[in-house]
Amino acid sequence: MKAVVMAGGEGSRLRPLTINRPKPMVPLVDRPVLGHVLELLKQHGMTDVLVTVRYLATNIQDYFGDGAAYGLQLSYSVEDRPLGTAGSVKYAAAWLDEPFLVISGDALTDINLSEAVAYHHARGALVTIVLKRVENPLEYGITIIDDEGRVRQFLEKPSWGEVFSDTVNTGIYIVDPRVLETIPPDQNVDWSKDVFPRLLAQGAAIYGYVAQGYWTDIGTLEEYMRATADYLYGRVALPRLGTNIGNDIWVSGEVEIAPDARLYGPIYLGHGVKIKGGVTVYGPSVIRDYNIIDTRAVIDRSIIWRNSYIGEQAQLRGAVVARQSNIKRRAVLSEGAVVGDYTMINAGALINANVKIWPNKEIDEGAIITNNIIWGSQGRRVLFGRYGITGLVNIDITPEFCARLGAAYGGTLPKGSTVLINRDAHYTPRMLKRAIISGLPSAGINVADIRSVPIPVARYMVHALGAAGGVHVRLSPLDNRVVDIRFFDRDGLDIDRAAERAIESYFFREDYRRAYLDEIGRIRYQEGVEETYLAGFFEALRPEALQAIADRFKIVVDYANANASSIAPAVFRRLGCDVVELNANLHEERIFQTPEQFAAGMEQLAAIVPVLHARLGVRFDPGGEKMFVVDDRGRRLSDLQTLAALTELAMRCYGGGSVAVPASAPCAFDAIARRHGGTIVRARAALAALMRTAADHRHYLLLGDGTGNLIVPSFYPVADGLFAAVKLMELLALQDVQLSEVVDQLPPSFMAQTRVACRWEHKGRLMRMLAERFANRPLEQIDGLRIMLDHAWVLILPDPDAPFFHVIAEGASDEQAHRLMQEYAALISELL
């Protein structure tokens, strides 16, 4: 069988190691990563090999040539632009006239390819995807197969709520050439994102072969270090170069080891290595060809590429040194430090943990290096998390960091674009917002500063102004030492993962676009924000309700001393209703509140509403996205009760319709829908996903996540606490009912909830075992695993931020709900 090796990757996350070489040419112990892949192919009789190349292609072609020296027949397909994993193979379609194997050139594996090919032929498959079970499947594409091995579902880069298996795509495929006919030529096309889902939708015979053996994707420096250690420890069943001279020390060619040197394997020493007197080397370590380790140096769990010098008493601890570098006497490289090609670290210098030094640099004698040189100061692998970019003020996220972040973000947008920027009222976001502003114009981006308004207003204004995107800086609602930086796309929704990765790529490479003098962006304060927002706001309300609100409504509003007070009073003035305002002044010190302070504020609101004979009490969160409600009797509604009451009112008013609720919502919502001929849609509760659903389904009456975020797409598909509050008033006024009456009429629900501790690395395996165990029962796999029972259900949901599972049960009674919760929690503990 012919094989295609995809070797066009740049390996940006492996920088600085990939500055001067493509990712497949990064040395892994005794040969380049690509060399291990070719060795595996040769083991399984696949000697006719096509290598697809693009980035620094000549490095690969010059090293491997025609393959004769390696017992292979190599051909090359050189792309002049990125075509994607499938597009690159389509580019070479003329060479592929029979079933062929596709494999990545930058992964380390000993998977039995012959067994995978036999499996493919036995199944009569159009495509066979080689799968592997891993501890943490979040960074991979999950593939779900049935008992016969047929692929049923693909999930690219899932969240924990979507992890229904630990079986991931290794990037190894056996493909019938007929598949190539479905791929358009000269386009960027991906196997797992484009080709396979399309074939699956057409009912094609796609199978998954779950392989044994070793496999790891060498995508990051951490994975590179781990793969090196695994290879040295013999966990990879591939032939090794060199000879074992004892104590798990492998040498290739001639080496010189001083009699008093101490070496503790596993260690690999390349040809021409010299280990001088008093040197100590602790494995797993790699010292490649022609390196000199001078007197009394210490090498501990480190990798040194060829032709480098490690001076007297120098110390390398968990570090990587690229080729032809000079580490002089008493220099220290700490854990995770990486030194690029042709770099000199002068005597006594200290390179701190996780510092990366790009090629061709010189570090002064005695210098202490705490930041990357020259390419940025962050040692972390990714910037974005669940809440955007999050970190401690002036420690993780500094003004310097934000200026670079602004420049990196600007580089992802066309020159001359406008970015809207906003913050909350606290003084730390003010400082950091100004630093971000300083970076954007340098990349040729104009800035529209709307100062400090609620997040939903900022989202709306991004779209209203035709901006290319937006940035909001806020104090974290979870910790007042932390700030969140959130990025919006041109529609005001959270940017997708592709946009996040583009920003990360620019940031970590510090590959900033610098605008010429007359192209530098302009900064302006945007006027007319309130007028623009209110115009759209009131256009989305029913005119006949406005007079009813003015005549019949008294409301108590708690602004929580936050941004909502900057615009909500104008809304209530225009409505003409009777408003009692609490905590209406912006107060920097009160923006963050502990759970106890929040509960006290809600108790105060609940006490005031009935005394004033108000019809409603509402409190907004600091960002203005959430709404918390007290009814006319002074009862504090739970977030799910508020969502249910709004669902009841909306379906009454509009004669049915569709409402999206979280997977954990009780069956009471379905009962409400049946009353009015409506539809309940269960959706992922993550706010970004819920807003994206709202944008795609503007006909929905309402969407909610059950934690206070409410979206009314008829205005704008974002969580907006202020509009949700006024929409509630509108619905109550149109039907002339009290909120307490609606709440009293809601169908009962009996629910119980607990959580079970689970180590991160076991989450994916557990979800797969549960999905297999309950495969013959009715299941919903929207957000976690919802197991449908007779008049009951159980939801098993991995927590995205902590090492445990939520177990949520609903039954026909409290007793049944608690029994189911305990039963399934015990099952999880048993499986673990």
ZAMARGU-4260 file (C-alpha; in steps of 0.2 Angstrom, whole numbers, plus 5000, padded with zeros to 4 digits):
<rodrens>
0) 5000/5000/5000 | 5006/5018/4996 | 5007/5030/5010 | 5006/5049/5011 | 5015/5058/5025
5) 5008/5076/5028 | 5024/5086/5033 | 5019/5104/5029 | 5017/5110/5046 | 5025/5126/5053
10) 5024/5121/5071 | 5021/5138/5078 | 5018/5131/5096 | 5035/5123/5096 | 5044/5140/5093
15) 5058/5144/5094 | 5063/5126/5089 | 5054/5128/5073 | 5061/5145/5068 | 5074/5137/5056
20) 5066/5120/5052 | 5049/5113/5049 | 5040/5104/5063 | 5043/5086/5056 | 5062/5089/5056
25) 5063/5093/5075 | 5075/5080/5082 | 5067/5067/5093 | 5082/5058/5102 | 5091/5049/5087
30) 5082/5056/5072 | 5070/5069/5066 | 5052/5065/5070 | 5048/5062/5052 | 5062/5049/5052
35) 5052/5039/5066 | 5037/5040/5055 | 5046/5034/5039 | 5054/5020/5050 | 5036/5014/5055
40) 5030/5014/5037 | 5045/5003/5032 | 5042/4991/5046 | 5024/4988/5039 | 5030/4986/5021
45) 5025/5003/5015 | 5040/5009/5005 | 5032/5019/4991 | 5029/5035/5001 | 5023/5053/4995
50) 5028/5067/5007 | 5018/5083/5006 | 5028/5098/5011 | 5027/5117/5011 | 5035/5126/5026
55) 5054/5126/5023 | 5051/5111/5011 | 5069/5110/5005 | 5075/5105/5023 | 5065/5089/5021
60) 5070/5086/5003 | 5088/5088/5006 | 5089/5077/5022 | 5079/5062/5015 | 5082/5064/4997
65) 5074/5050/4986 | 5074/5039/5002 | 5086/5026/4995 | 5097/5027/5010 | 5082/5023/5021
70) 5076/5008/5011 | 5061/5019/5004 | 5056/5026/4988 | 5051/5044/4992 | 5042/5057/4981
75) 5037/5075/4986 | 5022/5086/4983 | 5027/5104/4986 | 5012/5116/4990 | 5014/5134/4986
80) 5001/5139/4998 | 4992/5130/5013 | 4979/5118/5006 | 4974/5109/5023 | 4976/5091/5027
85) 4964/5084/5014 | 4968/5098/5001 | 4987/5093/5001 | 4983/5075/4997 | 4970/5080/4984
90) 4985/5091/4976 | 4994/5074/4974 | 4979/5064/4968 | 4987/5059/4951 | 4999/5048/4961
95) 4985/5039/4971 | 4976/5026/4961 | 4973/5013/4974 | 4968/5013/4993 | 4982/5022/5002
100) 4987/5027/5020 | 4988/5045/5026 | 4999/5048/5042 | 5005/5064/5050 | 5024/5068/5049
105) 5024/5076/5066 | 5018/5063/5078 | 5027/5049/5087 | 5018/5032/5086 | 5021/5013/5085
110) 5003/5009/5081 | 5002/4993/5071 | 4998/4999/5053 | 4996/4982/5046 | 4982/4978/5057
115) 4973/4994/5053 | 4975/4991/5035 | 4968/4973/5037 | 4953/4980/5047 | 4950/4992/5033
120) 4949/4979/5020 | 4939/4967/5031 | 4925/4980/5033 | 4925/4986/5015 | 4927/5003/5021
125) 4928/5019/5011 | 4938/5027/5025 | 4945/5020/5041 | 4951/5032/5054 | 4964/5025/5066
130) 4958/5030/5084 | 4967/5030/5101 | 4961/5032/5119 | 4969/5046/5128 | 4967/5053/5146
135) 4963/5071/5141 | 4953/5072/5124 | 4950/5091/5124 | 4964/5096/5112 | 4959/5082/5100
140) 4945/5078/5088 | 4934/5065/5096 | 4926/5051/5085 | 4912/5041/5092 | 4909/5023/5085
145) 4896/5010/5087 | 4899/4992/5092 | 4903/4987/5074 | 4916/5000/5073 | 4906/5012/5061
150) 4908/5030/5064 | 4893/5039/5071 | 4899/5056/5076 | 4913/5068/5075 | 4917/5082/5088
155) 4931/5094/5084 | 4940/5101/5100 | 4925/5098/5111 | 4921/5106/5128 | 4919/5095/5143
160) 4901/5095/5141 | 4903/5087/5124 | 4915/5074/5129 | 4906/5058/5126 | 4921/5047/5123
165) 4940/5047/5126 | 4943/5040/5108 | 4952/5053/5098 | 4957/5054/5080 | 4976/5051/5077
170) 4977/5058/5060 | 4981/5041/5052 | 4968/5036/5039 | 4966/5022/5026 | 4957/5030/5011
175) 4949/5024/4995 | 4954/5035/4981 | 4936/5038/4977 | 4936/5050/4991 | 4948/5062/4982
180) 4934/5064/4969 | 4924/5073/4982 | 4937/5086/4987 | 4938/5102/4977 | 4955/5106/4969
185) 4966/5120/4975 | 4956/5124/4991 | 4960/5123/5009 | 4951/5107/5015 | 4953/5097/5031
190) 4950/5079/5033 | 4941/5079/5050 | 4932/5096/5048 | 4926/5095/5030 | 4928/5078/5021
195) 4923/5066/5035 | 4908/5075/5041 | 4902/5077/5024 | 4904/5059/5020 | 4896/5054/5036
200) 4881/5064/5032 | 4880/5055/5015 | 4880/5038/5024 | 4897/5033/5018 | 4905/5018/5025
205) 4917/5026/5038 | 4925/5015/5051 | 4935/5018/5066 | 4950/5006/5071 | 4954/5008/5090
210) 4973/5005/5090 | 4984/4999/5104 | 5002/5005/5106 | 5010/5022/5108 | 5004/5038/5100
215) 5007/5056/5104 | 5005/5072/5094 | 5021/5083/5096 | 5012/5099/5096 | 5019/5108/5110
220) 5036/5110/5120 | 5028/5100/5134 | 5023/5086/5123 | 5040/5086/5114 | 5048/5084/5131
225) 5036/5070/5136 | 5038/5061/5119 | 5057/5061/5121 | 5056/5054/5139 | 5044/5040/5133
230) 5056/5035/5119 | 5071/5035/5130 | 5061/5024/5143 | 5057/5011/5129 | 5039/5015/5129
235) 5039/5016/5110 | 5041/5000/5100 | 5052/5007/5086 | 5070/5002/5082 | 5083/5013/5091
240) 5100/5019/5084 | 5116/5016/5093 | 5121/5003/5106 | 5117/5001/5125 | 5133/5002/5134
245) 5125/4998/5151 | 5114/5007/5164 | 5102/5012/5150 | 5115/5023/5141 | 5114/5023/5122
250) 5128/5029/5111 | 5128/5031/5092 | 5146/5031/5086 | 5161/5037/5095 | 5159/5046/5112
255) 5172/5051/5125 | 5166/5049/5143 | 5178/5055/5157 | 5181/5041/5171 | 5174/5052/5185
260) 5158/5057/5175 | 5142/5051/5182 | 5128/5046/5170 | 5111/5040/5176 | 5100/5033/5162
265) 5091/5033/5151 | 5102/5044/5141 | 5106/5045/5122 | 5123/5051/5117 | 5126/5056/5098
270) 5142/5053/5088 | 5157/5064/5094 | 5150/5069/5111 | 5163/5073/5124 | 5158/5071/5143
275) 5172/5080/5153 | 5178/5076/5171 | 5165/5078/5185 | 5150/5080/5174 | 5134/5073/5180
280) 5120/5068/5168 | 5103/5063/5174 | 5091/5054/5162 | 5080/5056/5153 | 5092/5066/5143
285) 5098/5068/5125 | 5115/5075/5120 | 5116/5074/5101 | 5131/5074/5090 | 5147/5084/5093
290) 5142/5092/5109 | 5154/5096/5123 | 5149/5095/5141 | 5163/5103/5151 | 5170/5100/5168
295) 5157/5098/5183 | 5142/5103/5172 | 5125/5096/5177 | 5113/5090/5164 | 5096/5085/5172
300) 5082/5079/5161 | 5087/5090/5146 | 5089/5089/5127 | 5104/5097/5118 | 5104/5097/5100
305) 5120/5095/5090 | 5136/5106/5090 | 5133/5115/5106 | 5145/5118/5120 | 5140/5117/5139
310) 5153/5126/5150 | 5161/5122/5166 | 5148/5121/5181 | 5134/5125/5170 | 5117/5118/5175
315) 5103/5113/5163 | 5087/5107/5172 | 5073/5102/5161 | 5079/5113/5147 | 5081/5112/5128
320) 5096/5119/5119 | 5095/5120/5100 | 5109/5117/5088 | 5126/5127/5088 | 5123/5136/5105
325) 5135/5141/5118 | 5131/5140/5136 | 5146/5147/5146 | 5152/5143/5163 | 5141/5143/5178
330) 5126/5148/5167 | 5109/5140/5173 | 5094/5135/5163 | 5079/5132/5173 | 5064/5120/5171
335) 5056/5123/5154 | 5069/5135/5147 | 5072/5134/5128 | 5087/5141/5119 | 5086/5143/5100
340) 5099/5140/5087 | 5115/5150/5087 | 5113/5158/5104 | 5126/5162/5117 | 5122/5162/5135
345) 5137/5171/5144 | 5145/5166/5160 | 5134/5166/5176 | 5118/5170/5167 | 5102/5163/5174
350) 5087/5159/5162 | 5072/5157/5173 | 5059/5144/5171 | 5049/5143/5155 | 5058/5157/5146
355) 5060/5155/5128 | 5075/5163/5119 | 5074/5165/5100 | 5089/5161/5088 | 5104/5171/5086
360) 5103/5180/5103 | 5117/5184/5116 | 5113/5185/5134 | 5125/5196/5145 | 5136/5189/5158
365) 5127/5187/5175 | 5110/5193/5167 | 5094/5186/5175 | 5082/5183/5161 | 5064/5182/5167
370) 5055/5186/5150 | 5056/5178/5133 | 5069/5186/5121 | 5063/5194/5110 | 5047/5187/5107
375) 5035/5190/5121 | 5035/5187/5140 | 5022/5174/5142 | 5027/5156/5145 | 5010/5149/5144
380) 5004/5139/5129 | 4987/5146/5126 | 4980/5163/5131 | 4961/5160/5130 | 4951/5151/5143
385) 4933/5149/5147 | 4931/5167/5151 | 4942/5175/5138 | 4959/5179/5143 | 4960/5179/5162
390) 4974/5182/5175 | 4980/5191/5190 | 4981/5210/5188 | 4999/5216/5186 | 5006/5199/5188
395) 4999/5188/5174 | 4991/5203/5165 | 5001/5219/5165 | 5000/5234/5154 | 5015/5228/5144
400) 5006/5212/5141 | 4990/5221/5136 | 4999/5232/5123 | 5006/5217/5115 | 4989/5209/5115
405) 4982/5224/5107 | 4995/5223/5093 | 4992/5204/5091 | 4973/5206/5090 | 4975/5221/5077
410) 4986/5210/5066 | 4972/5198/5064 | 4961/5211/5056 | 4962/5221/5040 | 4971/5238/5041
415) 4959/5252/5043 | 4946/5242/5053 | 4938/5249/5068 | 4938/5240/5085 | 4926/5245/5099
420) 4933/5244/5116 | 4924/5245/5133 | 4927/5241/5152 | 4918/5241/5168 | 4920/5254/5181
425) 4934/5247/5191 | 4951/5256/5191 | 4961/5240/5186 | 4951/5237/5169 | 4954/5256/5166
430) 4972/5254/5166 | 4973/5238/5156 | 4960/5245/5143 | 4971/5260/5139 | 4986/5248/5137
435) 4976/5238/5124 | 4971/5254/5115 | 4990/5258/5113 | 4993/5242/5104 | 4979/5242/5091
440) 4984/5258/5081 | 5001/5252/5079 | 4994/5238/5068 | 4983/5250/5058 | 4967/5248/5068
445) 4956/5262/5073 | 4949/5262/5090 | 4931/5268/5096 | 4932/5270/5114 | 4914/5269/5123
450) 4922/5271/5140 | 4911/5261/5153 | 4895/5253/5148 | 4886/5236/5152 | 4893/5221/5141
455) 4877/5219/5131 | 4877/5237/5126 | 4895/5235/5120 | 4890/5219/5110 | 4876/5228/5102
460) 4887/5243/5098 | 4900/5233/5089 | 4886/5227/5076 | 4878/5244/5076 | 4894/5253/5072
465) 4900/5241/5059 | 4915/5237/5069 | 4927/5223/5065 | 4926/5217/5083 | 4926/5222/5101
470) 4936/5221/5117 | 4929/5222/5135 | 4940/5222/5150 | 4931/5218/5167 | 4935/5213/5185
475) 4931/5195/5186 | 4915/5192/5195 | 4923/5177/5203 | 4939/5185/5211 | 4943/5203/5213
480) 4962/5200/5210 | 4958/5194/5193 | 4953/5203/5176 | 4945/5195/5161 | 4948/5202/5143
485) 4934/5196/5132 | 4934/5198/5113 | 4919/5200/5101 | 4917/5197/5083 | 4909/5209/5071
490) 4891/5203/5077 | 4896/5206/5095 | 4897/5188/5099 | 4912/5179/5107 | 4925/5176/5094
495) 4927/5158/5089 | 4942/5146/5093 | 4949/5150/5076 | 4950/5168/5079 | 4957/5165/5097
500) 4971/5154/5089 | 4975/5167/5077 | 4978/5180/5091 | 4988/5167/5101 | 4999/5164/5085
505) 5003/5182/5083 | 5005/5185/5102 | 5017/5171/5105 | 5027/5174/5089 | 5026/5192/5092
510) 5024/5193/5074 | 5016/5210/5075 | 5011/5220/5060 | 5018/5238/5061 | 5008/5251/5051
515) 5018/5265/5042 | 5016/5283/5048 | 5000/5287/5039 | 4992/5270/5042 | 4993/5271/5061
520) 4975/5269/5068 | 4966/5284/5076 | 4958/5284/5093 | 4941/5292/5096 | 4928/5292/5110
525) 4912/5286/5102 | 4897/5297/5105 | 4879/5293/5103 | 4880/5276/5112 | 4865/5278/5123
530) 4854/5284/5109 | 4859/5271/5097 | 4856/5257/5110 | 4839/5264/5115 | 4833/5266/5098
535) 4835/5247/5094 | 4829/5243/5112 | 4813/5251/5110 | 4810/5246/5092 | 4810/5228/5099
540) 4796/5231/5111 | 4777/5230/5107 | 4770/5248/5106 | 4754/5243/5114 | 4763/5237/5130
545) 4773/5253/5133 | 4757/5263/5139 | 4752/5248/5150 | 4769/5248/5158 | 4768/5267/5161
550) 4751/5265/5169 | 4753/5250/5179 | 4771/5247/5184 | 4781/5250/5200 | 4797/5241/5200
555) 4812/5241/5212 | 4829/5240/5203 | 4846/5236/5211 | 4860/5242/5200 | 4873/5234/5212
560) 4884/5250/5210 | 4889/5243/5193 | 4888/5248/5174 | 4870/5245/5173 | 4867/5262/5181
565) 4875/5271/5167 | 4861/5267/5155 | 4846/5258/5163 | 4839/5274/5171 | 4837/5281/5154
570) 4827/5266/5149 | 4815/5267/5164 | 4813/5286/5162 | 4807/5283/5144 | 4796/5269/5149
575) 4788/5281/5161 | 4785/5268/5175 | 4787/5271/5194 | 4805/5266/5198 | 4813/5264/5215
580) 4832/5263/5213 | 4845/5255/5224 | 4864/5256/5224 | 4862/5267/5208 | 4879/5276/5210
585) 4895/5268/5202 | 4906/5262/5215 | 4923/5254/5211 | 4925/5246/5228 | 4908/5237/5227
590) 4908/5230/5209 | 4915/5214/5215 | 4904/5206/5229 | 4906/5190/5238 | 4892/5177/5238
595) 4887/5182/5255 | 4886/5201/5250 | 4876/5196/5235 | 4864/5185/5245 | 4862/5200/5258
600) 4858/5212/5243 | 4844/5200/5237 | 4837/5198/5254 | 4836/5217/5255 | 4827/5218/5238
605) 4815/5204/5243 | 4811/5214/5259 | 4808/5231/5250 | 4797/5225/5235 | 4781/5220/5245
610) 4782/5235/5257 | 4782/5247/5242 | 4768/5236/5233 | 4780/5235/5218 | 4775/5222/5205
615) 4793/5217/5202 | 4811/5218/5210 | 4826/5216/5198 | 4845/5215/5202 | 4858/5216/5188
620) 4875/5208/5189 | 4891/5219/5187 | 4892/5216/5168 | 4873/5219/5165 | 4871/5202/5157
625) 4861/5193/5171 | 4845/5197/5179 | 4840/5191/5196 | 4821/5193/5201 | 4810/5195/5216
630) 4791/5193/5213 | 4777/5205/5220 | 4776/5194/5236 | 4794/5197/5240 | 4799/5179/5235
635) 4816/5177/5227 | 4815/5167/5211 | 4828/5154/5207 | 4836/5157/5190 | 4827/5142/5183
640) 4810/5149/5190 | 4813/5165/5181 | 4817/5156/5165 | 4801/5145/5167 | 4790/5161/5171
645) 4796/5170/5156 | 4793/5154/5145 | 4776/5153/5152 | 4772/5171/5148 | 4780/5172/5131
650) 4771/5156/5125 | 4755/5163/5132 | 4757/5179/5123 | 4763/5172/5106 | 4753/5156/5106
655) 4767/5144/5107 | 4784/5147/5099 | 4802/5140/5103 | 4812/5142/5119 | 4830/5135/5122
660) 4834/5129/5139 | 4849/5120/5146 | 4851/5101/5146 | 4848/5102/5165 | 4831/5110/5164
665) 4817/5100/5172 | 4802/5093/5162 | 4791/5107/5169 | 4797/5117/5153 | 4790/5103/5142
670) 4774/5104/5151 | 4773/5123/5149 | 4776/5120/5130 | 4762/5107/5129 | 4750/5119/5137
675) 4753/5132/5123 | 4758/5121/5108 | 4776/5127/5109 | 4793/5119/5108 | 4807/5117/5121
680) 4824/5115/5113 | 4838/5109/5125 | 4855/5117/5121 | 4872/5119/5128 | 4872/5130/5143
685) 4889/5139/5139 | 4885/5157/5136 | 4895/5158/5120 | 4887/5143/5113 | 4869/5149/5118
690) 4872/5166/5110 | 4878/5158/5094 | 4862/5147/5094 | 4852/5163/5096 | 4860/5171/5082
695) 4856/5156/5071 | 4838/5155/5077 | 4832/5172/5078 | 4814/5166/5078 | 4816/5159/5096
700) 4806/5168/5109 | 4819/5166/5122 | 4835/5157/5127 | 4842/5154/5145 | 4856/5145/5153
705) 4848/5143/5170 | 4861/5154/5179 | 4853/5171/5175 | 4858/5174/5157 | 4843/5177/5147
710) 4843/5180/5128 | 4828/5188/5118 | 4833/5187/5100 | 4820/5198/5094 | 4831/5212/5100
715) 4848/5205/5099 | 4855/5188/5101 | 4866/5192/5117 | 4863/5190/5135 | 4855/5207/5141
720) 4849/5208/5159 | 4841/5225/5156 | 4831/5220/5140 | 4826/5204/5149 | 4819/5214/5163
725) 4809/5225/5152 | 4803/5210/5142 | 4796/5203/5158 | 4787/5219/5162 | 4780/5220/5144
730) 4773/5202/5145 | 4766/5205/5162 | 4758/5221/5157 | 4751/5214/5141 | 4742/5200/5150
735) 4739/5211/5166 | 4744/5197/5178 | 4755/5197/5193 | 4772/5188/5193 | 4767/5178/5208
740) 4752/5171/5200 | 4762/5165/5185 | 4775/5157/5197 | 4761/5148/5207 | 4755/5140/5191
745) 4771/5133/5185 | 4772/5114/5184 | 4780/5106/5199 | 4797/5098/5197 | 4807/5087/5209
750) 4826/5088/5206 | 4842/5083/5216 | 4860/5087/5212 | 4877/5081/5218 | 4895/5080/5212
755) 4907/5066/5211 | 4926/5069/5211 | 4935/5063/5196 | 4953/5066/5190 | 4955/5076/5174
760) 4964/5062/5165 | 4949/5050/5169 | 4935/5061/5162 | 4935/5056/5144 | 4937/5037/5148
765) 4922/5038/5160 | 4911/5047/5147 | 4915/5034/5135 | 4911/5020/5147 | 4895/5028/5152
770) 4890/5031/5133 | 4894/5012/5130 | 4884/5006/5145 | 4868/5016/5141 | 4869/5014/5122
775) 4853/5005/5121 | 4843/5017/5131 | 4836/5034/5125 | 4850/5047/5127 | 4853/5065/5124
780) 4871/5071/5121 | 4869/5089/5120 | 4878/5095/5136 | 4885/5080/5145 | 4875/5063/5145
785) 4856/5064/5148 | 4849/5047/5151 | 4830/5046/5149 | 4821/5035/5161 | 4802/5032/5163
790) 4795/5049/5169 | 4813/5053/5175 | 4830/5057/5169 | 4848/5059/5175 | 4861/5071/5168
795) 4880/5067/5170 | 4890/5082/5166 | 4909/5084/5167 | 4913/5101/5175 | 4923/5112/5163
800) 4934/5120/5177 | 4936/5107/5191 | 4940/5089/5193 | 4923/5082/5196 | 4906/5077/5188
805) 4889/5084/5191 | 4875/5072/5193 | 4858/5080/5191 | 4842/5069/5192 | 4823/5073/5190
810) 4810/5061/5196 | 4791/5060/5199 | 4795/5064/5217 | 4809/5071/5228 | 4812/5053/5234
815) 4814/5046/5217 | 4825/5061/5212 | 4837/5058/5227 | 4837/5040/5224 | 4842/5042/5206
820) 4855/5054/5210 | 4863/5043/5223 | 4862/5028/5211 | 4871/5036/5197 | 4884/5045/5208
825) 4888/5027/5215 | 4889/5020/5197 | 4902/5034/5193 | 4912/5030/5208 | 4912/5012/5204
830) 4917/5015/5186 | 4931/5026/5192
</rodrens>
